[in-house]
Amino acid sequence: MFSPEGPSLRELAVQALSSVERGYDLLAPKFDHTPFRTPDPVLDAVGSALRRTGPFDAGLDLCCGTGVGVGVLAQVCRERVTGVDFSAGMLDVARERERERERTRGPRISWVRADARALPFAPAFDLVVSFGAFGHFLPRELPGLFAQVRSVLRPGGRFAFPLVAPPRPGSLGYWTLLGFDTVMRVRNALWRPAFVMYYRAFRLGDVQRELVEAGFEVELQPLPEFGRRPDGSPRVRLVMARLPGRAPAPTCLSRAGSSADRR
């Protein structure tokens, strides 16, 4: 599961016994060599779907980690792209990745350290994306999280993220995820600070309901690159949640501009 450049078992154990923020600070230098990084085929498929919907002016990568989702936004946004994460270590890696990338044109990219549950932005984005971060939020936190996303979108703005179909009950994948979540629940019952990371808590039905209650119109787009399951349902969907209305002219990006690292 891990490449030779990835973390050792000891490093993973130290991370797992830390808080979520501290754990990702520790893991950041080797994160891209773990299976926790969003795979390139998923990023490419989402980028293709967004290109069919866009282009957009301003985009936000929610819980951006090392910035792989920012690369998707840079392909579909014309003016500016922002990555936000609460791990300083992950943002350091993202900044270094951006410095090493040769870019002759494209949107301006900035990085902001902030908690997704308290975003420091005005409603200045046309598109918000997120990749692989929702396992760090408990179900009871979804209404507040989606309200934060709504607060930073312009009228007509979109919130998009991929969602993999859950494994069939009784399959190896089913028992693997169930076992992982069980271990994490036992760990959090016995150890503080908690490390919230659950693979089975983010369910499509709950997500749709909470998005609608937050004021979004929800569309599910199959990502054909991943095919369908034996029952005909898509293996991977793109959840596309849209705010009603029509986007006005661009406004100020952030209420807390001093916290952004702009290029």
C-alpha positions in Angstrom: 0.0 0.0 0.0 2.9 2.3 0.7 5.8 3.2 -1.6 9.4 3.0 -0.2 9.3 6.8 0.1 6.2 6.6 2.3 6.0 6.7 6.1 7.3 3.9 8.3 5.0 1.9 10.6 6.4 3.9 13.6 5.7 7.2 11.9 2.1 6.1 11.1 1.6 5.1 14.8 2.8 8.4 16.0 0.5 10.2 13.6 -2.5 8.1 14.6 -1.9 8.9 18.3 -1.9 12.7 17.6 -4.6 15.1 16.9 -5.8 15.4 13.3 -3.9 18.7 12.8 -0.7 17.5 14.4 -1.0 14.1 12.7 -1.1 15.7 9.2 1.7 18.1 10.1 3.8 15.0 10.8 2.7 13.1 7.8 2.9 16.0 5.3 6.4 15.4 3.8 5.5 11.8 2.9 1.7 12.2 2.4 1.9 12.0 -1.4 3.5 8.5 -1.1 0.6 7.0 0.8 -2.7 5.6 -0.4 -4.5 8.5 1.4 -3.7 10.8 -1.5 -6.5 11.2 -4.0 -5.5 9.0 -7.1 -4.7 10.8 -10.3 -7.5 9.0 -12.3 -10.1 10.5 -9.8 -8.5 14.0 -10.2 -8.5 13.7 -14.0 -12.1 12.5 -14.2 -13.3 15.3 -12.0 -11.3 17.8 -14.0 -12.9 16.6 -17.2 -16.4 16.9 -15.7 -15.7 20.4 -14.5 -14.4 21.5 -17.8 -17.7 20.5 -19.3 -19.5 22.7 -16.8 -17.1 25.7 -16.6 -15.1 27.7 -17.0 -15.1 29.5 -13.6 -13.5 32.7 -12.4 -12.5 31.8 -8.8 -12.1 28.4 -7.2 -11.5 27.1 -3.7 -10.0 23.7 -2.7 -11.5 22.9 0.7 -9.1 20.9 2.9 -6.6 21.1 0.1 -3.8 19.1 1.8 -0.7 19.1 -0.4 -2.6 20.8 -3.2 -3.4 18.2 -5.7 -7.0 19.5 -6.1 -5.6 23.0 -6.7 -4.1 21.6 -9.9 -7.6 20.6 -11.0 -9.0 24.0 -10.2 -6.1 25.7 -12.1 -7.4 24.0 -15.3 -10.9 25.3 -15.0 -10.6 28.7 -13.3 -9.5 31.8 -15.1 -8.7 34.3 -12.4 -7.7 32.9 -9.0 -7.5 29.6 -7.1 -7.2 29.3 -3.3 -6.3 26.2 -1.3 -7.4 26.2 2.4 -6.3 23.7 5.0 -5.7 23.7 8.8 -2.4 21.8 8.7 0.6 24.1 8.4 2.7 21.1 7.3 0.4 20.2 4.5 0.3 23.8 3.3 4.1 24.0 3.4 4.3 21.0 1.0 1.6 22.5 -1.2 3.6 25.8 -1.5 6.8 24.0 -2.3 5.0 22.0 -4.9 3.7 25.2 -6.5 7.2 26.8 -6.5 8.6 23.8 -8.3 5.9 23.7 -10.9 6.7 25.7 -14.1 3.7 27.8 -14.8 3.7 30.3 -17.7 0.1 31.3 -17.4 -3.0 30.5 -15.5 -4.9 31.7 -12.5 -3.2 33.3 -9.5 -2.8 30.7 -6.7 -2.8 31.4 -3.0 -2.8 29.3 0.2 -4.7 30.0 3.4 -4.5 28.3 6.8 -7.9 28.0 8.3 -10.5 25.5 9.6 -13.1 24.4 7.1 -15.7 24.9 9.9 -14.8 28.7 10.1 -13.8 29.9 6.6 -12.4 33.4 6.5 -13.8 34.4 3.1 -16.4 36.6 1.7 -18.8 35.0 -0.9 -16.3 35.4 -3.7 -16.0 31.9 -5.3 -17.7 30.4 -8.2 -16.5 26.8 -7.5 -15.6 24.9 -4.3 -14.1 21.4 -4.6 -12.9 18.9 -2.0 -11.1 15.6 -2.4 -11.1 12.9 0.3 -11.5 15.1 3.4 -15.0 14.4 4.5 -14.0 11.4 6.7 -12.6 14.0 9.1 -16.0 15.4 9.9 -18.6 13.7 12.1 -22.2 13.4 10.6 -23.4 16.1 13.1 -20.9 18.5 11.6 -22.1 18.4 8.1 -24.8 21.1 8.4 -22.2 23.6 9.7 -19.7 22.5 7.1 -22.1 22.9 4.2 -23.3 26.2 5.6 -19.7 27.4 5.5 -19.3 26.3 1.9 -22.5 28.2 1.0 -21.3 31.3 2.7 -18.2 31.6 0.4 -20.0 30.9 -2.9 -21.5 33.6 -5.1 -25.1 33.1 -6.3 -25.1 30.3 -8.9 -21.8 28.9 -7.5 -21.1 25.2 -7.3 -19.8 22.8 -4.7 -18.3 19.7 -6.3 -16.7 16.5 -5.0 -16.3 12.9 -6.0 -18.0 10.1 -4.0 -17.1 6.5 -4.4 -19.9 3.9 -4.1 -19.6 1.9 -0.8 -18.4 -1.7 -1.1 -21.0 -4.4 -1.2 -21.9 -5.8 2.3 -19.8 -8.9 2.9 -17.1 -8.0 0.4 -13.5 -7.7 1.4 -13.7 -3.9 1.0 -16.7 -3.8 3.2 -15.0 -5.6 6.1 -11.8 -3.6 5.6 -13.5 -0.3 6.0 -15.7 -1.6 8.8 -12.6 -2.8 10.6 -10.8 0.5 10.1 -13.7 2.5 11.4 -14.0 0.2 14.4 -10.4 0.5 15.3 -10.6 4.3 15.1 -13.7 4.4 17.3 -12.0 2.3 19.9 -8.9 4.5 19.7 -10.9 7.6 20.2 -12.7 6.1 23.1 -9.5 5.3 24.9 -7.1 8.1 23.8 -7.1 11.9 23.6 -6.9 13.9 21.5 -9.3 12.3 19.1 -8.2 11.5 15.5 -11.4 11.7 13.5 -11.1 9.7 10.3 -14.0 7.4 9.4 -14.6 6.0 5.9 -18.2 4.8 6.4 -19.7 7.9 8.0 -20.2 10.0 4.8 -23.2 8.5 3.2 -24.8 9.7 -0.1 -28.4 9.9 1.3 -27.3 11.9 4.3 -25.1 14.1 2.1 -27.9 14.9 -0.3 -30.3 15.7 2.4 -27.9 18.1 4.2 -26.9 19.8 1.0 -30.6 20.5 0.2 -31.3 21.8 3.7 -28.3 24.1 3.3 -29.9 25.6 0.2 -28.2 23.7 -2.6 -29.7 22.1 -5.7 -28.0 18.7 -6.0 -27.2 16.8 -9.2 -25.3 13.5 -9.3 -23.1 13.0 -12.3 -21.7 9.5 -13.0 -18.0 9.5 -13.7 -17.9 7.1 -16.7 -14.1 6.6 -16.4 -14.8 4.2 -13.5 -17.7 2.2 -15.0 -20.6 0.7 -13.2 -21.2 -1.9 -10.6 -23.1 -5.2 -11.3 -26.4 -3.6 -10.2 -25.9 -0.8 -12.8 -25.1 2.0 -10.4 -22.0 4.2 -11.0 -18.8 3.2 -9.1 -17.9 6.9 -8.7 -20.2 9.9 -8.8 -19.5 13.6 -8.9 -21.8 15.4 -6.5 -22.5 18.8 -8.0 -24.4 21.1 -5.6 -25.4 24.5 -7.0 -26.7 27.6 -5.3 -29.7 29.2 -6.9 -29.2 32.5 -8.7 -26.7 34.1 -11.1 -23.2 35.0 -10.2 -22.5 38.8 -10.1 -19.2 40.5 -10.9 -16.2 39.3 -8.9 -15.9 40.7 -5.4 -13.1 40.9 -2.8 -11.6 37.4 -2.2 -11.2 37.4 1.5 -12.1 39.1 4.7 -8.8 38.1 6.1 -6.5 38.9 3.2 -3.4 39.1 5.5 -3.7 35.3 6.1 -3.2 34.4 2.4 0.1 33.6 0.9 -0.4 35.1 -2.6 1.8 34.7 -5.6 
